Amino acid sequence: MKERSEKKHNVPVGSKSVITFGSALAITISWSIHKSVLWAIIHGFFSWFYVIYYLFTK
């Protein structure tokens, strides 16, 4: 008997959505404070670091 070959798709669950949410949150906070696209991009790059910094300095 031959076994049937099934394709399995490995989709990372959780890690990508957390990174995306952190970036979106950082960009939103940055835009609301600075109204600058450049700062929003920079803060989006640092994502959770900027969010935590904002929480401690606010």
C-alpha positions in Angstrom: 0.0 0.0 0.0 1.3 3.4 -0.9 0.8 6.3 1.5 -0.9 9.3 0.2 1.3 12.4 0.1 -0.3 15.4 1.6 1.2 18.9 1.3 1.4 20.7 4.6 1.7 24.5 4.7 3.6 25.9 7.7 2.1 29.2 8.5 3.6 31.1 11.4 0.8 32.0 13.8 1.2 34.8 16.2 4.7 36.1 15.6 4.0 38.0 12.4 0.7 39.4 13.7 2.4 40.7 16.9 5.2 42.4 14.9 2.6 43.9 12.6 0.4 45.1 15.5 3.4 46.6 17.3 4.5 48.5 14.2 1.0 49.8 13.5 0.6 50.9 17.1 4.0 52.7 17.1 3.2 54.5 13.8 -0.2 55.6 15.2 1.3 57.0 18.4 4.1 58.7 16.5 1.7 60.3 14.0 -0.6 61.5 16.7 2.3 63.3 18.4 4.6 64.4 15.6 2.5 64.6 12.5 5.6 63.5 10.5 5.8 60.6 8.1 9.6 60.3 8.6 9.2 59.9 12.4 6.3 57.5 11.9 8.5 55.3 9.7 11.4 55.4 12.1 9.1 54.6 15.1 7.4 51.9 13.1 10.8 50.3 12.5 11.5 50.2 16.3 7.8 49.2 16.9 7.5 47.8 20.5 10.6 49.6 21.7 9.0 52.9 20.9 5.6 51.9 22.3 7.2 50.9 25.7 9.3 54.1 25.7 6.1 56.1 25.1 4.3 54.4 27.9 7.1 55.1 30.4 7.6 58.7 29.3 3.9 59.7 29.0 
